[in-house]
């Protein structure tokens, strides 16, 4: 039995690279952010409206479609919230002087604070999506500023 050769070894399996992950389809032909700075400026434009004004007027960003899309929405949202806040505070102060009911004033103040909190959380979530490179359309604001964006 010593003259018998050992059985041949099976051939080694060939290594194949893993398949490439599927690529995401382009989002309706919209160009994405140029770089990380553009993503940061676009995201901050939704949260802080003076940053949106800067992004609309500053040279490196005013030509980028991604930044312009979100900056105009952020500016519109900021202006609308400023006007609504001014009107509500005027109404609130008139109620204070005419009714002088502490419970009613506290109720309206709490309601306004709750609405501000919900809007703030929603806008921060949308800003995180923008930072991840997604296009975001704010529900009410986008309808008004769509013509200024150029879409």
N, C-alpha and C positions, 0 to 999 in steps of 0.2 A: 503494500500500500504506500510505500514511501515514494514509488516512481510516479505517482499520480500528482499532477499539477493542481494547485488550488483553482477553484472556479474563477473565471474572470470577474472582475469587479464591474458593477453596473456603471454606465457612463454618468458622469456628474451632470446634474441638471444645469441648464444654461440660465444665467441670471437675466431677468428682464426688468427694466425699470417700471415702477408703478405707473398706471395710466394717469394722464394729466387730468386735473380736476376740470369740470365743465366751466366754461366761462359764462359770465352773466351776459344776457343780451343787452345791447345798448338801450338806454332809457330814452326812447322816442327822439333820437338824434340830438339830445342835449349834451353839450360838452361838460365834462366834469371839472373839478377844481384843478387849477394849474399846479399848485403845490400845497404844502401844509399850511403856509401862512394864509393862503386864500381860504382854506377851510376854517381857520380860526377867525378871520375877519368876517366871513359869511355867518358863522355861528354867533359871534358876538353882536352882529348887526340885528339879529332877532331879539336879543335880550336888552341891549343898550342902544337906544335910538341915536345918540350922537355918534356912535361908531358907524351906524348905517349912513349917516350924513357924510362922514369922512370917507367911507367906502364908495359912495356915489361920486364924490368930488375929487378924490385923490387919483393921481395918474396911474400908478401901477394896477389899480383895481377897477377903475371905472370902465375899462374895456372888456373885463372878464364877465361872461354871461352868467356863470355860476354865482359870483359875488353880487352882481347887479340884481339877479333874481331875488336873492334873499335880503339884500340891503334895502331895496325899495319896499318889500313887505315889512321889514323891521321899522323903517321910517314911518310907513303908514300906520302900523300898529301903535308905535310910540305916540304919534300925533293924535290918533283917535283916543287912546287911553288918557292922554293929557287933557284933551277937551272934555271927555266924559267925567274925569275926575274933577275938573274945574266946575262943570255944571252941577254935579252931585254935591260938591262942597258948598256951592252957592245955595242950592235948594236946602241942604242940611242946615246952613246958617240961618236961612229965612225961617225954617221950621223951629229952630232953637229960640229965635226971638218972638215968634208968634205963639207957639204952643207951650214952650217951657216945660215940657213933660220929659223927665229924665228917662223913664222907661222906654218911651218911643224913640228918643235920640239914641239910646244904647242899642236898641234893636236895629235901627238903620245903620249904625256904625258897625255893628257886628256883621250884618249882611254885606255891606260894602267890603269889609275886610275879608270875608269868606270868598267873595267873588274875585277879589284881587289875588288871593292865595291860589285859587283854582286856575286862573289865567296864568299866573306866574309859573306854576308847576307844568302846565301844558306847554308854555313857550320854552321852558328849559328842556323838556323832553324833545321838542322839535329841534332845538339848537344842537342837541346831542346827535340827532339824526343827520343834521346838516354837517356836523363835524366828521361824521362817518362817510360823507360824500354823497348823500342822498339829496334829491330835490324835494323840497317841502312846500306845500301850498297851504297857507293858513286859511281856515275855513271862510271867514267873512272878509278878511282883508284882501285876499288874492283876487276876488271878484272885482274889487274897486281899483286895484293897482295893476291889473293885468295889461291894460293898454300902455302903461308907462314902462313895463318890463319889456314889451315888444314881442309878446307871444300871442 
